[in-house]
């Protein structure tokens, strides 16, 4: 028989296609994670806090106070005095809503307190202040 006379050829596994697939999957995951972060408020420089946590419940309403002290409700400019009424309109029939205040770290304390006072006038509005973890 000739089969015994032929030298044994070692079995080979070509890993080049497997590397291509792994890089394609890695690229997919990198690109998809770039689109997972979504900011509800306008971009501001948030102050840092050692006890900052990630959001635990979905954000319903976002109030932004920028560096110049301008107030926005869900990215729409608004006056501080009309904030409570607009919050009630946005909440509608909902019993509770999470209101997150994104205030720039350079905004005066009085402006933030005025916004917080308006939010506290709305029953069922839970107040949160956005910070960055140090």
C-alpha positions as CSV (number, residue, x, y, z in Angstrom):
1,X,0.0,0.0,0.0
2,X,1.1,3.5,-0.8
3,X,-0.6,5.1,2.2
4,X,2.1,3.9,4.6
5,X,4.9,5.2,2.4
6,X,3.6,8.8,2.3
7,X,4.9,11.1,5.0
8,X,2.4,12.3,7.5
9,X,1.3,15.9,6.9
10,X,0.6,17.7,10.2
11,X,-2.9,19.1,10.5
12,X,-3.0,22.9,10.3
13,X,-5.5,25.5,11.5
14,X,-5.5,28.7,9.6
15,X,-6.2,31.5,12.2
16,X,-6.1,34.4,9.8
17,X,-9.9,34.4,9.1
18,X,-10.6,34.0,12.8
19,X,-8.4,37.1,13.6
20,X,-10.4,39.0,10.9
21,X,-13.7,38.1,12.5
22,X,-12.4,39.0,16.0
23,X,-11.3,42.5,14.8
24,X,-14.6,43.0,13.0
25,X,-16.5,42.2,16.3
26,X,-14.2,44.4,18.3
27,X,-14.7,47.3,15.9
28,X,-18.5,46.8,16.1
29,X,-18.4,46.9,20.0
30,X,-16.2,50.0,20.0
31,X,-18.4,51.9,17.6
32,X,-21.6,50.9,19.3
33,X,-20.4,51.9,22.8
34,X,-19.6,55.4,21.4
35,X,-23.3,56.0,20.7
36,X,-24.6,54.7,24.1
37,X,-23.9,57.8,26.0
38,X,-26.6,60.4,25.8
39,X,-26.7,63.8,27.5
40,X,-30.1,65.3,28.3
41,X,-28.8,68.7,29.2
42,X,-26.8,71.4,27.5
43,X,-23.0,71.0,27.9
44,X,-21.6,72.6,31.0
45,X,-18.6,72.1,33.3
46,X,-20.0,70.1,36.2
47,X,-18.4,70.4,39.6
48,X,-16.6,67.4,41.1
49,X,-17.9,65.5,44.1
50,X,-16.3,62.5,45.8
51,X,-19.8,61.0,46.6
52,X,-21.1,61.4,43.0
53,X,-23.1,58.4,41.7
54,X,-24.3,57.3,38.3
55,X,-27.9,58.0,37.6
56,X,-30.1,55.2,39.2
57,X,-33.4,56.0,37.4
58,X,-34.0,57.4,33.9
59,X,-33.9,61.1,33.7
60,X,-37.3,62.6,33.0
61,X,-36.7,66.4,33.2
62,X,-33.4,68.3,33.0
63,X,-32.8,71.9,34.1
64,X,-29.5,73.4,32.9
65,X,-28.0,76.6,34.4
66,X,-25.0,77.6,32.2
67,X,-22.0,79.7,33.1
68,X,-23.8,83.0,32.3
69,X,-26.8,82.0,34.6
70,X,-29.2,81.3,31.7
71,X,-31.7,78.6,32.7
72,X,-33.0,75.9,30.2
73,X,-35.7,73.3,30.7
74,X,-35.0,70.3,28.5
75,X,-32.8,72.4,26.3
76,X,-35.4,75.2,25.9
77,X,-34.6,78.6,27.5
78,X,-36.9,79.5,30.3
79,X,-37.3,82.2,33.0
80,X,-36.8,81.0,36.6
81,X,-40.2,82.4,37.7
82,X,-42.1,80.2,35.2
83,X,-40.1,77.1,36.0
84,X,-42.6,75.6,38.5
85,X,-45.6,75.9,36.1
86,X,-43.6,74.4,33.2
87,X,-42.6,71.5,35.4
88,X,-46.2,70.8,36.3
89,X,-47.1,70.9,32.5
90,X,-44.3,68.5,31.7
91,X,-45.2,66.1,34.5
92,X,-48.8,66.0,33.4
93,X,-50.5,63.0,35.1
94,X,-47.3,61.5,36.3
95,X,-47.2,61.3,40.1
96,X,-43.4,61.5,40.3
97,X,-40.6,62.9,38.1
98,X,-36.9,63.1,38.6
99,X,-35.6,66.7,38.0
100,X,-31.9,66.9,37.5
101,X,-30.2,70.3,37.7
102,X,-27.0,70.6,35.6
103,X,-25.5,73.8,37.0
104,X,-22.1,75.1,35.9
105,X,-19.6,75.2,38.8
106,X,-19.1,78.9,38.2
107,X,-22.8,79.8,38.6
108,X,-23.7,81.8,41.7
109,X,-25.2,79.9,44.6
110,X,-28.3,82.2,44.7
111,X,-29.2,81.3,41.1
112,X,-29.1,77.5,41.8
113,X,-31.1,78.0,45.1
114,X,-33.8,79.9,43.1
115,X,-34.1,77.1,40.6
116,X,-34.2,74.5,43.5
117,X,-36.9,76.5,45.2
118,X,-39.0,76.5,42.0
119,X,-38.6,72.7,41.7
120,X,-39.6,72.1,45.3
121,X,-42.9,73.9,44.7
122,X,-43.9,71.1,42.3
123,X,-45.4,68.1,44.2
124,X,-43.9,64.8,43.2
125,X,-40.7,66.3,41.7
126,X,-37.6,64.6,43.0
127,X,-34.6,66.8,42.9
128,X,-31.1,65.8,41.9
129,X,-28.0,67.8,41.2
130,X,-25.6,66.5,38.5
131,X,-21.9,66.3,39.5
132,X,-18.8,64.6,38.1
133,X,-17.0,61.9,40.1
134,X,-13.5,63.0,41.1
